[in-house]
Amino acid sequence: MVQDLTWWQISLFILDYSIKFVAIGWVPENRNPSASTAWLLVILLIPFLGLPLFLLLGSQHITGRRHEVQALAHDLIRERTAHLPDVPDDVTIADDVIGTFKLSRLLTGMPAVSSTEMGLFTDFDSAIRRMIEVIDGAKKSVHVQSYIFALDNRTEPFVEALERAHNRGVEVKVLVDPIGSWKYPGYYKLKKRLNRSGIPWHPMLPVSLVKLTWRRLDLRNHRKLIVIDAKTVFMGSQNLIEPEYQRPKNHRIGREWVDTWMELAGDVALAFDAVFAVDWTSEIYDTPEAPAAEHIEIPNDDTKGKNIVQVLPSGPGFTTEPNLRVFNNMIYQAHKRLLVVSPYFVPDESLLMALTSAAYGGIDVQLFVNEKSDQFMVGHAQQSYYHALLEAGVKIYRYPAPKVLHSKYMVIDDQMAMFGSSNLDMRSFGLNYEVTLITAKGSIVDKLVSLADAYRDVSSPLSKEEWSKRSFRQRYLDSVFRLTSALQ
């Protein structure tokens, strides 16, 4: 008996160290140091659980058919925009801003074009009413894509507008992320409603043991956009669900998500429709020949709009983390002021270095976050960076609970901005499909600056003295969850 037990002990000991030995040389390959460290920590501490988790969740890149569809679409976009300049020829923009547009185009293929900003919506019902108004005037197509989409009293009128459009012969298509939406009762009501109405829809990146579709669960499509007739687009940070997210507790304590939608008109809508077409194609075709050319329309070089804008898609389909590279590039171009709004701020080393370097260099860096995060682990991981930020001179403003500030944007020197679905966290850089608008020279930047002013008026500044007095428990939890921030 003792001999048998000793044999098993020796076998487990050898297997344990074999897993650790292999992991040390395998996990870091082609991964950033943060992700490598987090995975190695899990595997070294609990190897028999950590290794299966790594095999299941360790790859942040899409492979197979989806990768081929993304690559074909990327080549098609480049081919169809080859005749267009990086920015419209007859506009005057600073060289460093042009450099950002060039970098973004190099990474994604999308050129900068002009666009008319039709409105910035910070009220949920106002945004929905305007969407319905445009959808009711649609002649050809309505394309809807949302990380979370659920039927409730606030979204019911929107769904009714989709049904009216479908019934009069408009092409209506809907994409929903099932992992993002499944925990809300209204998602199941929505699926039944769309099926009953005959509106074509698909879950994005679905996981089903029945249909034998399996992939890393936390590679998600986080995009939020609505394109009407390839002429008008609504995009931003807001999901298609009531601001209380269908939680009785949220209604009881007054917790609402504070979001922003933007309406744009002009050729930029074609670029957003191309992003939708790639995602739609990825869900409905079984062969990499898609997307068909007719699904991707490319903007003309029209400079009649009031803003110079560029669509920046990002996600596991890209191997270069285009949003992180472009955001860092923008930060390093700042000379006077940086306004950063992100509900989930978990930066990688490069982004943290860029922001703190700007602050050390005398630039007014202002970071807007939540007083209390709605996500326990992410909230503690985020707070673990506050000390370094405050030491560098970054001004941290905390939006008051129980509201949850969910807008996502950044403004550089009141001259250039990014706005969209992407947080400044490692999940948005590597794990989520995101879509961002890069903009300069126009009304969008001014409105985002004014919105930041409004956030600042109701937020509380965080001082180094106040932060140094936090409890040992909070310090400990912040440090623990910082170690896993690359996996969240």
C-alpha positions in Angstrom: 0.0 0.0 0.0 2.8 2.4 1.0 4.7 1.4 -2.1 1.7 2.0 -4.4 1.1 5.4 -2.7 4.8 6.4 -3.2 4.6 5.4 -6.9 1.5 7.7 -7.4 3.2 10.5 -5.5 6.3 10.2 -7.8 4.2 10.1 -10.9 2.2 13.1 -9.9 5.4 14.9 -8.9 6.9 14.2 -12.4 3.7 15.2 -14.2 3.4 18.4 -12.1 6.9 19.6 -12.9 6.7 18.5 -16.5 3.6 20.7 -17.0 5.4 23.6 -15.4 8.6 23.1 -17.4 6.7 22.9 -20.7 4.6 25.9 -19.8 7.5 28.2 -19.1 8.9 27.7 -22.6 5.5 27.5 -24.4 3.1 30.1 -22.9 5.2 33.2 -23.5 5.6 32.5 -27.2 4.1 35.4 -29.2 2.3 36.8 -26.1 2.7 40.1 -24.3 4.4 39.9 -20.9 1.2 40.6 -19.0 -0.8 37.8 -20.5 2.2 35.4 -20.2 2.7 36.2 -16.6 -1.0 35.8 -15.8 -1.2 32.4 -17.5 2.0 31.1 -16.0 0.8 32.2 -12.5 -2.4 30.1 -13.0 -0.5 27.1 -14.4 2.3 27.1 -11.8 -0.1 27.4 -8.9 -2.7 24.9 -10.1 -1.1 23.0 -13.0 -3.8 20.3 -13.4 -6.5 23.0 -13.8 -4.4 25.8 -15.3 -3.2 23.8 -18.3 -6.7 22.7 -19.4 -7.8 26.3 -19.0 -4.9 27.5 -21.1 -5.6 25.0 -23.8 -9.3 26.1 -23.8 -8.8 29.9 -23.4 -5.2 30.6 -24.1 -5.3 31.6 -27.8 -6.6 35.1 -28.4 -6.6 34.9 -32.2 -9.3 33.6 -34.5 -8.3 30.8 -36.7 -9.8 28.7 -39.5 -12.7 30.0 -41.6 -13.2 33.2 -39.6 -9.5 34.1 -40.0 -9.7 33.5 -43.8 -12.9 35.6 -44.1 -11.2 38.5 -42.2 -8.1 38.2 -44.3 -10.1 38.2 -47.6 -12.2 41.2 -46.4 -9.0 43.1 -45.4 -7.5 42.5 -48.9 -10.8 43.5 -50.6 -11.0 46.7 -48.6 -7.4 47.6 -49.5 -8.0 46.9 -53.2 -11.2 49.0 -53.3 -9.7 52.0 -51.5 -6.3 52.0 -53.2 -7.3 55.1 -55.3 -8.2 57.1 -52.2 -5.7 59.3 -50.3 -5.1 58.7 -46.6 -7.0 61.9 -45.9 -9.1 64.0 -48.3 -6.7 66.2 -50.3 -8.3 69.6 -49.8 -8.3 69.7 -46.0 -5.6 71.1 -43.8 -4.6 68.9 -40.8 -1.5 68.8 -38.7 1.1 66.3 -39.8 1.0 64.3 -36.6 -2.8 63.9 -37.0 -2.3 62.7 -40.6 0.3 60.3 -39.2 -2.4 58.7 -36.9 -4.8 58.3 -39.9 -2.0 56.7 -41.9 -1.1 54.3 -39.1 -4.8 53.3 -38.7 -5.1 52.7 -42.5 -2.0 50.6 -42.6 -3.4 48.4 -39.9 -7.0 48.1 -41.1 -7.2 49.3 -44.7 -9.7 52.1 -43.9 -9.0 55.6 -45.3 -10.1 58.8 -43.6 -13.2 60.4 -45.2 -15.5 63.3 -44.4 -18.7 63.0 -42.4 -21.5 65.2 -41.1 -22.1 64.7 -37.3 -25.9 64.7 -36.9 -26.1 64.5 -33.1 -24.5 63.2 -29.9 -27.0 61.5 -27.7 -26.5 61.0 -23.9 -30.1 60.2 -23.1 -31.2 56.6 -23.9 -34.8 57.4 -24.9 -33.8 60.4 -27.1 -31.3 58.2 -28.9 -33.9 55.4 -29.5 -36.5 57.9 -30.8 -34.0 59.3 -33.3 -33.0 55.8 -34.4 -36.7 54.9 -34.9 -37.2 58.1 -36.9 -34.4 57.2 -39.3 -35.3 53.6 -39.5 -38.9 54.5 -40.4 -37.5 56.4 -43.4 -35.2 53.6 -44.5 -35.5 52.6 -48.2 -33.0 49.8 -48.7 -31.4 48.4 -45.6 -31.2 48.5 -41.8 -28.2 46.7 -40.2 -28.1 46.3 -36.4 -25.2 45.0 -34.4 -25.0 44.9 -30.6 -23.0 43.2 -27.9 -26.2 43.1 -25.7 -29.7 43.3 -27.3 -32.7 42.5 -25.2 -36.4 43.2 -25.4 -37.9 45.4 -22.7 -40.2 48.4 -22.4 -37.5 50.8 -23.5 -36.3 48.8 -26.6 -39.8 47.6 -27.6 -40.4 50.6 -29.9 -37.0 50.0 -31.6 -37.9 46.4 -32.4 -41.3 47.5 -33.7 -39.5 49.9 -36.1 -37.4 47.0 -37.3 -40.6 45.0 -37.9 -42.2 47.9 -39.8 -39.1 48.2 -42.0 -39.0 44.5 -42.7 -42.7 44.4 -43.5 -42.3 47.1 -46.2 -39.5 45.2 -47.9 -36.4 46.8 -46.4 -33.5 44.5 -45.8 -33.2 44.2 -42.0 -30.3 42.2 -40.5 -29.5 41.8 -36.8 -26.3 40.5 -35.1 -26.2 39.8 -31.4 -23.5 38.5 -29.1 -25.1 35.6 -27.3 -22.6 35.4 -24.4 -23.1 39.1 -23.8 -26.9 38.8 -23.9 -27.8 35.4 -22.5 -28.1 36.5 -18.8 -30.9 39.0 -19.6 -34.5 37.6 -19.8 -35.3 40.0 -22.7 -32.7 38.3 -24.9 -34.9 35.2 -25.1 -37.9 37.3 -25.8 -36.0 39.1 -28.5 -35.0 35.9 -30.2 -38.6 34.7 -30.3 -39.8 38.0 -31.6 -37.3 38.2 -34.4 -38.0 34.6 -35.4 -41.8 35.3 -35.4 -41.3 38.5 -37.4 -39.1 36.7 -40.0 -36.2 39.2 -39.5 -32.9 37.6 -40.4 -30.6 37.5 -37.4 -27.5 35.6 -36.1 -25.7 35.2 -32.9 -22.0 36.3 -33.1 -19.3 33.9 -32.2 -21.9 31.3 -31.0 -20.9 28.4 -28.8 -23.1 25.3 -29.1 -22.3 21.7 -28.1 -25.4 20.6 -30.1 -24.2 22.2 -33.3 -20.6 21.4 -32.5 -19.5 25.0 -32.6 -16.9 25.7 -30.0 -14.3 28.4 -29.5 -12.7 30.4 -26.7 -15.7 31.7 -24.7 -14.3 35.1 -23.9 -13.5 36.1 -27.5 -16.5 38.3 -27.9 -18.0 40.8 -30.5 -18.4 44.0 -28.5 -19.3 46.3 -31.4 -22.4 48.5 -31.2 -23.6 50.0 -34.5 -26.7 50.6 -36.6 -26.4 51.5 -40.3 -29.4 52.6 -42.3 -29.3 52.7 -46.1 -25.5 52.8 -46.0 -26.0 56.6 -45.5 -26.6 57.0 -41.8 -24.9 55.3 -38.8 -25.4 55.3 -35.1 -22.4 54.1 -33.1 -20.9 54.4 -29.6 -21.0 52.6 -26.3 -24.6 51.9 -25.6 -26.1 48.4 -25.7 -29.7 47.9 -26.9 -31.1 47.3 -23.4 -32.7 49.5 -20.8 -30.1 51.6 -18.9 -30.8 49.5 -15.7 -30.0 46.3 -17.5 -33.2 44.5 -16.5 -32.0 44.1 -12.9 -34.6 44.8 -10.1 -31.9 45.9 -7.7 -30.6 48.5 -10.2 -34.1 49.9 -10.5 -34.4 50.0 -6.7 -31.1 51.8 -6.0 -31.1 54.0 -9.1 -28.2 52.4 -10.9 -28.2 53.3 -14.6 -25.5 53.0 -17.2 -24.5 56.4 -18.6 -23.8 56.0 -22.3 -23.3 57.9 -25.5 -24.5 57.3 -29.1 -23.4 59.4 -32.1 -25.2 59.8 -35.4 -23.1 60.3 -38.5 -24.1 60.9 -42.1 -22.1 60.5 -45.3 -19.6 58.1 -46.8 -18.4 57.0 -43.4 -21.6 54.9 -43.1 -20.3 52.8 -46.0 -17.2 52.0 -44.0 -19.2 51.0 -41.0 -21.4 48.9 -43.2 -18.3 47.1 -44.5 -17.5 46.2 -40.8 -21.0 44.8 -40.4 -20.7 42.9 -43.7 -17.6 41.1 -42.6 -19.2 40.1 -39.2 -22.4 39.0 -40.9 -20.5 37.0 -43.5 -18.5 35.3 -40.8 -21.6 34.0 -39.2 -23.6 32.8 -42.2 -21.1 31.4 -44.7 -19.3 28.1 -44.5 -16.6 28.8 -47.0 -13.8 31.4 -47.0 -14.8 32.9 -50.4 -17.1 35.3 -48.6 -17.7 38.2 -48.1 -19.0 38.7 -51.6 -17.8 42.0 -53.2 -21.3 43.4 -53.3 -21.4 43.3 -49.4 -18.6 45.8 -49.1 -19.1 49.3 -50.4 -16.3 51.8 -50.1 -16.6 55.6 -49.5 -15.8 58.2 -52.2 -13.3 61.0 -51.6 -16.0 63.5 -50.7 -14.9 66.5 -48.5 -18.2 68.3 -48.0 -18.7 67.0 -44.5 -17.8 68.9 -41.3 -15.5 66.3 -39.8 -12.6 64.2 -41.0 -13.3 60.7 -39.7 -11.9 57.2 -40.0 -13.3 53.8 -38.9 -10.9 51.7 -36.8 -12.1 48.1 -36.5 -10.1 45.8 -34.2 -10.2 42.4 -32.5 -9.0 38.8 -32.7 -9.3 38.9 -36.4 -6.3 41.3 -36.5 -2.9 40.2 -35.3 -1.6 43.7 -34.7 -3.9 45.0 -31.9 -4.7 48.1 -34.1 -6.7 50.0 -31.5 -3.9 49.8 -28.9 -1.3 50.9 -31.4 -3.4 53.8 -32.6 -4.4 54.9 -29.1 -0.8 54.9 -28.0 0.2 56.9 -31.1 -2.5 59.5 -30.3 -1.4 59.8 -26.6 2.3 60.5 -27.6 1.1 63.3 -29.9 -0.4 65.3 -27.1 1.2 68.6 -26.2 -1.3 70.2 -23.8 -4.2 68.0 -22.6 -5.5 64.5 -22.7 -9.1 63.6 -21.8 -9.6 59.9 -21.2 -13.0 58.4 -20.5 -13.1 54.6 -19.8 -15.3 52.6 -17.4 -12.9 49.7 -17.5 -9.3 51.0 -17.4 -6.9 48.1 -17.2 -3.9 49.2 -19.4 -1.1 47.1 -20.7 2.5 48.3 -20.0 2.7 50.4 -23.2 -0.5 52.4 -22.5 0.4 52.9 -18.9 3.8 54.2 -19.9 2.3 56.5 -22.6 -0.2 58.1 -20.1 2.2 58.5 -17.2 5.0 59.8 -19.6 2.6 62.5 -20.8 1.7 63.5 -17.2 5.4 63.5 -16.2 6.0 65.7 -19.2 3.6 68.4 -17.9 0.6 67.5 -20.1 -2.8 67.8 -18.3 -4.0 64.2 -18.3 -7.5 63.7 -17.0 -8.9 60.2 -16.5 -12.6 59.7 -15.9 -13.6 56.4 -14.3 -16.4 55.2 -11.9 -16.5 55.7 -8.2 -17.6 52.0 -7.9 -17.2 49.5 -10.7 -20.0 47.2 -11.6 -17.5 44.4 -12.1 -15.7 43.2 -8.9 -12.5 41.7 -10.4 -12.1 44.4 -13.1 -12.7 47.1 -10.5 -9.9 45.9 -8.3 -7.5 45.4 -11.2 -8.3 48.9 -12.4 -7.7 50.5 -9.0 -4.2 48.8 -8.8 -3.0 51.4 -11.4 -4.2 54.5 -9.6 -1.1 54.9 -7.5 1.2 55.0 -10.5 -1.1 57.4 -12.3 -1.5 59.7 -9.3 2.3 59.7 -8.8 2.8 60.8 -12.4 0.3 63.6 -12.0 -2.7 62.1 -13.8 -5.9 63.7 -12.5 -8.5 61.0 -11.7 -12.1 61.9 -11.6 -14.6 59.3 -10.3 -18.2 59.4 -11.6 -20.6 59.1 -8.6 -22.3 55.8 -7.7 -24.8 54.3 -8.2 -24.6 55.5 -11.8 -22.1 53.7 -14.1 -20.3 55.8 -16.6 -20.0 53.7 -19.7 -18.9 56.1 -22.4 -15.6 55.4 -24.1 -13.5 58.1 -25.7 -10.3 60.1 -25.7 -9.6 63.6 -26.8 -6.1 64.9 -27.6 -5.3 68.7 -27.3 -9.0 69.4 -28.2 -8.0 68.6 -31.8 -8.3 64.9 -32.3 -10.4 62.2 -30.7 -11.3 58.5 -30.6 -14.9 57.4 -29.8 -16.6 54.0 -29.8 -17.0 50.7 -28.1 -13.4 50.1 -27.0 -12.4 50.4 -23.4 -8.8 51.1 -22.4 -8.3 47.6 -21.1 -6.5 44.5 -22.3 -9.8 42.8 -23.1 -10.7 45.4 -25.7 -7.2 45.3 -27.1 -6.9 41.6 -27.6 -10.1 39.7 -26.9 -13.1 41.8 -28.1 -14.1 42.8 -31.6 -14.4 46.6 -31.3 -15.2 49.5 -33.6 -13.8 53.0 -33.0 -14.2 56.3 -34.8 -11.0 58.4 -35.2 -11.9 62.1 -35.8 -10.3 65.5 -36.3 -11.2 68.9 -37.5 -14.9 69.3 -36.8 -17.8 69.4 -34.4 -17.3 65.9 -32.9 -14.2 66.9 -30.9 -15.9 70.0 -29.5 -18.9 68.0 -28.4 -16.8 65.3 -26.7 -14.8 68.0 -24.8 -18.1 69.6 -23.6 -19.3 66.1 -22.5 -16.1 65.6 -20.5 -16.7 69.0 -18.9 -20.2 67.8 -17.8 -18.7 64.6 -16.4 -16.1 66.5 -14.5 -18.7 68.8 -12.9 -20.5 65.9 -11.2 -17.4 63.7 -10.5 -15.1 63.7 -7.5 -11.3 64.2 -7.9 -9.2 61.5 -6.3 -6.1 62.8 -4.4 -2.9 60.9 -3.6 -3.6 61.6 0.1 -7.0 60.0 0.0 -5.8 57.0 -2.0 -2.9 56.4 0.4 -5.5 55.9 3.2 -7.3 52.9 1.6 -7.5 49.8 3.7 -5.1 46.8 3.7 -7.9 44.6 2.4 -8.5 46.9 -0.6 -4.7 47.1 -1.4 -4.4 43.3 -1.2 -7.4 42.6 -3.5 -6.2 45.3 -6.0 -2.8 43.6 -6.2 -4.3 40.1 -6.5 -6.6 41.0 -9.3 -3.9 43.0 -11.1 -2.1 39.7 -11.6 -5.0 38.4 -13.6 -5.9 41.6 -15.4 -4.5 40.2 -18.7 -7.1 37.4 -18.6 -10.2 39.4 -17.7 
